[in-house]
Amino acid sequence: MSSANENTSDRSRPLIGITTSDHKSLLAWWCDWISVWRAGGRPVRLSPSRPPEQALDGLIIGGGDDIGAARYGGEVQLDVRIDPARDDLELALLGHYLPLKTPILGICRGAQMINIHCGGSLIGDIQTAYRHIRNRRTVLPRKRVEIEPFSRLAEILNRRFCQVNSLHHQAVDRPGEGLKVVARDRDDLVQAIESETHPFLIGVQWHPEFLLFTRSQQRLIRALVDAAHAHSE
């Protein structure tokens, strides 16, 4: 009897697809899973070898390898790892779920993928483009980000500034159609974008799933899950 009740409870949770590569580390996936589960969602891993088997209530385009330069008209860099099959999967998912107004959160690479899908551009390598900027690559919340007042992101996080981690060397350059920049760091690099028309389309350059004990960052995951729950009804 308890097993049946648990299964019913699981199905009442909105189904949240999380895109990964086929070689994503178990630690990263665990952080994804626990962040979504404790926010009330039912996480399912999506990758080139694991396409979705049922309709999703919400979608997280996750972090990972660089996006192929051909996707945004950038210069090919031989010293970076790309995953063309994952690029195809994520662009197809965005093409399907954006018109349905499905809640979508982009994390790091995911924010960049959302921007590309909407016709925006990327900075292919921050250190090459801006040699004066110091590399602050760290999983710890060491980077200060300023958030635009009255933005959806500011409303969710309930703050104008926050400390975030930084694991990227690419960044959003020109925002795509219908997107606006809602956060920047002290070097004036874009740290978050959101849609002006979609009910929940947000991309952040940092990794909130790694900040498991930072309430404001976990509110971002919970906001996605709550929006997915409302969307499913």
C-alpha positions in Angstrom: 0.0 0.0 0.0 2.8 2.4 0.9 4.5 1.7 -2.4 1.4 2.6 -4.3 1.1 5.8 -2.3 4.7 6.7 -3.0 4.3 6.1 -6.7 1.2 8.4 -6.7 3.1 11.0 -4.8 6.0 10.8 -7.4 3.6 11.3 -10.3 2.1 14.4 -8.6 5.5 16.1 -8.9 6.1 18.0 -12.2 8.4 16.2 -14.5 11.6 18.3 -15.0 14.0 17.3 -17.8 17.6 18.1 -17.1 20.0 18.0 -20.1 23.4 16.6 -19.7 26.2 15.0 -21.7 26.5 11.3 -21.8 29.7 11.6 -19.8 28.4 14.0 -17.1 30.0 13.3 -13.7 27.9 11.6 -11.1 28.5 14.4 -8.6 27.1 17.0 -10.9 24.1 14.9 -11.7 23.5 14.3 -8.0 23.5 18.0 -7.4 21.0 18.5 -10.2 18.8 15.7 -8.9 18.7 16.8 -5.3 18.1 20.4 -6.1 15.0 19.6 -8.2 13.7 16.8 -6.0 13.8 18.8 -2.8 12.1 21.7 -4.6 9.2 19.4 -5.3 10.0 18.2 -8.9 10.6 14.8 -10.4 14.0 15.1 -12.2 14.8 13.1 -15.3 18.2 13.0 -17.0 18.2 13.8 -20.7 21.2 13.3 -23.0 21.9 12.3 -26.6 21.5 8.7 -25.6 18.6 9.4 -23.3 16.0 11.5 -25.2 12.7 12.3 -23.4 10.2 9.4 -23.3 7.3 11.5 -22.1 6.1 15.1 -22.2 8.0 17.4 -19.8 6.4 19.9 -17.4 9.6 21.9 -17.1 13.1 21.9 -18.6 16.6 22.7 -17.3 19.3 23.2 -20.0 22.3 22.3 -17.9 26.0 23.2 -17.9 28.8 21.3 -19.6 31.0 21.4 -22.7 31.3 24.4 -25.0 28.7 25.0 -27.7 30.1 24.3 -31.2 31.3 27.6 -32.7 29.3 27.0 -35.9 26.1 27.3 -33.9 26.7 31.0 -33.3 29.1 32.0 -36.1 32.1 32.1 -33.7 35.7 31.1 -34.3 36.6 27.4 -34.0 38.9 26.7 -31.0 40.8 23.5 -31.2 41.5 23.3 -27.4 37.9 23.0 -26.2 35.6 20.1 -25.9 32.3 20.2 -27.8 29.3 17.9 -28.0 27.5 18.3 -31.3 24.9 15.6 -30.4 24.0 17.5 -27.2 23.8 20.8 -29.1 21.2 19.1 -31.5 19.2 17.7 -28.6 19.0 21.0 -26.7 18.1 23.1 -29.7 15.4 20.6 -30.6 14.0 20.7 -27.0 14.0 24.5 -27.1 12.3 24.4 -30.5 9.6 22.1 -29.1 9.0 23.5 -25.6 9.4 27.3 -26.0 6.3 27.6 -28.2 4.4 25.6 -25.5 5.4 28.2 -22.9 7.0 25.4 -20.8 9.1 26.8 -17.9 12.7 26.7 -18.9 15.9 27.5 -16.9 19.3 27.7 -18.5 22.4 27.0 -16.4 25.8 28.3 -17.6 26.1 26.6 -21.0 22.3 26.4 -20.9 21.9 30.2 -20.7 24.2 30.5 -23.8 22.2 27.8 -25.6 18.9 29.7 -25.0 20.6 32.9 -26.3 21.8 31.1 -29.5 18.4 29.6 -30.1 16.8 33.1 -29.9 19.4 34.4 -32.4 21.9 36.0 -30.0 25.7 35.7 -30.0 28.4 34.6 -27.7 31.8 35.7 -26.6 33.8 32.5 -27.6 36.5 33.0 -25.1 36.5 35.7 -22.4 40.3 35.6 -21.8 41.0 36.1 -25.5 38.4 38.9 -26.0 39.2 40.7 -22.7 42.8 40.1 -21.7 42.5 42.4 -18.7 39.8 40.2 -17.1 41.2 37.9 -14.4 40.0 34.3 -14.6 37.8 33.6 -11.6 37.0 30.0 -12.3 35.7 28.4 -9.0 32.8 26.3 -7.8 32.6 28.5 -4.7 30.5 31.6 -4.5 33.3 34.1 -5.0 31.9 36.3 -7.8 29.6 39.3 -7.1 26.7 39.7 -9.5 24.5 42.8 -9.7 20.8 42.0 -10.7 18.5 44.4 -12.4 15.7 45.8 -10.2 12.2 44.7 -11.1 13.4 41.8 -13.1 11.9 38.3 -12.7 15.3 37.1 -11.4 15.5 39.8 -8.8 12.0 38.9 -7.7 12.8 35.2 -7.4 16.1 35.7 -5.6 14.7 38.6 -3.5 17.9 40.5 -3.8 19.8 43.0 -6.0 23.3 41.4 -5.4 24.5 37.9 -4.9 27.7 35.9 -4.7 27.9 33.1 -7.3 30.3 30.5 -8.6 32.0 30.8 -11.9 32.9 27.9 -14.2 32.7 29.4 -17.6 35.0 30.9 -20.2 32.3 31.8 -22.7 29.5 34.3 -22.1 26.5 35.9 -23.7 27.4 38.8 -26.0 24.4 40.2 -27.9 21.1 38.9 -26.4 18.7 37.1 -28.7 15.3 38.2 -29.8 12.9 38.8 -26.9 15.7 38.4 -24.3 17.1 41.1 -22.0 20.2 41.2 -19.8 19.2 41.2 -16.1 22.5 40.6 -14.3 26.2 41.5 -14.9 29.4 40.9 -12.9 32.0 43.5 -11.9 33.7 43.1 -15.3 30.4 44.0 -17.0 30.0 40.5 -18.4 26.5 39.2 -18.8 25.5 36.9 -15.9 21.8 36.4 -16.5 19.2 36.8 -19.2 15.4 36.4 -19.2 12.6 36.6 -21.7 10.4 39.7 -22.0 7.4 37.7 -23.1 7.8 34.0 -22.1 6.2 33.3 -18.6 9.4 31.6 -17.4 12.5 31.6 -19.5 15.6 32.5 -17.5 19.3 31.8 -18.1 22.0 32.2 -15.5 25.8 32.0 -16.1 26.5 30.4 -12.8 25.5 27.0 -11.3 22.8 27.3 -8.6 22.6 23.5 -8.3 26.1 23.5 -6.8 25.0 26.1 -4.1 22.9 23.6 -2.2 23.0 25.5 1.0 22.4 29.0 -0.4 18.7 29.7 0.0 18.4 32.4 -2.6 20.0 30.1 -5.3 17.8 27.2 -4.4 14.8 29.5 -4.7 15.6 29.8 -8.4 15.2 26.0 -8.8 12.1 26.0 -6.7 10.6 28.8 -8.8 11.1 26.7 -11.9 9.5 23.7 -10.3 6.6 25.8 -9.1 6.1 27.3 -12.5 6.2 23.8 -14.0 3.6 22.6 -11.6 1.3 25.5 -12.5 2.0 24.9 -16.2 1.1 21.2 -15.9 -2.3 22.1 -14.5 
